[in-house]
Amino acid sequence: MSEQHTYRVIVRGTWDGLTEEARAGLLAEADGHGLTSMRFTEEGSLTYESSPLKHFSMRFVVVCDAEDGEEMAAAIAEDRAETSLRGLGYGFGPLKSTVTDLDTMKINFKPASRR
C-alpha cells in the first residue's frame, strides 16, 4: 500500500458562455462566495467577485498516493471543479491549478522571544 499525502489545490478559471440565468444566479449569490468563504474542502469552495464577473477559484483538499504526486492531485481537483460547475450550469474556460503538498511543506517556526 502506498503512502497517502494530503494536497491543497486551488483551481482557477474564467467564466465563459454563461447564460443570462447563470449570470443572474452568480450575481445574486456573490456575497456568499467572497473572501470570507475561502476554505479548502473535499467538495471545493467556490469564490469569485461580482464586479466584474470574470474570474473564479475553487479550493479543494485532495488525498491521493504520494507516488502519483501533485499532478494527480491537480487532475482530481480539476475534475471535481468541472463536475461541480457543469452541474450548476456554469460555463467556464480552461482551468489552471496550484498544488501544495501538506505532508512535505516546510514550516518555519519562530523561536520564542527571550525576556
Secondary structure, DSSP 4 states (H G I P E B T S, - for coil): -PPEEEEEEEEEEEB-S--HHHHHHHHHHGGGGSGGG---BSS-EEEE-STT--EEEEEEEEEEETTTHHHHHHHHHHHHHHHHHHHHT--B---EEEEEETTT----PPPPPP-
